[in-house]
Amino acid sequence: MPYALLRLGDPGRALVLTQEQQTGNDGLWLPILWGSYGRAARATPEFKTFIRRFGLVELWDNYGAPDGCHKNDNSDYVCE
C-alpha cells in the first residue's frame, strides 16, 4: 500500500501508514523514497516522524546521512 500511495501522489498518507502497520515487503516501497517519486514524501511534515520511528535518524547519526540529506539548525534531518 505505501508504494501505491507514493505513486498516486499521497506521500503523507503513505508515511503515516508505514508507521501504523508493518508491510510485508519494505524492499519494494522504501527505495522509491530516494528517487523522484519520493521527493514529495521527503518534503512532508510526516517524513521527520517517519525517519525517527523507522530508525533512520539513529542510523544517520552513527554512520552519516545519505546524499541529499543534512541536519538543519534544529538538528532535524532534511532531505532534498
Residue, then its C-alpha position, 0 to 999 in steps of 0.5 A: m500500500p505505501y508504494a501505491l500511495l507514493r505513486l498516486g501522489d499521497p506521500g503523507r498518507a503513505l508515511v503515516l501508514t508505514q508507521e501504523q502497520q508493518t508491510g510485508n515487503d519494505g524492499l519494494w516501497l522504501p527505495i522509491l523514497w530516494g528517487s523522484y517519486g519520493r521527493a514529495a514524501r521527503a518534503t512532508p511534515e510526516f517524513k521527520t516522524f517517519i525517519r525517527r520511528f523507522g530508525l533512520v535518524e539513529l542510523w544517520d547519526n552513527y554512520g552519516a546521512p545519505d546524499g541529499c540529506h543534512k541536519n538543519d539548525n534544529s538538528d532535524y534531518v532534511c532531505e532534498 
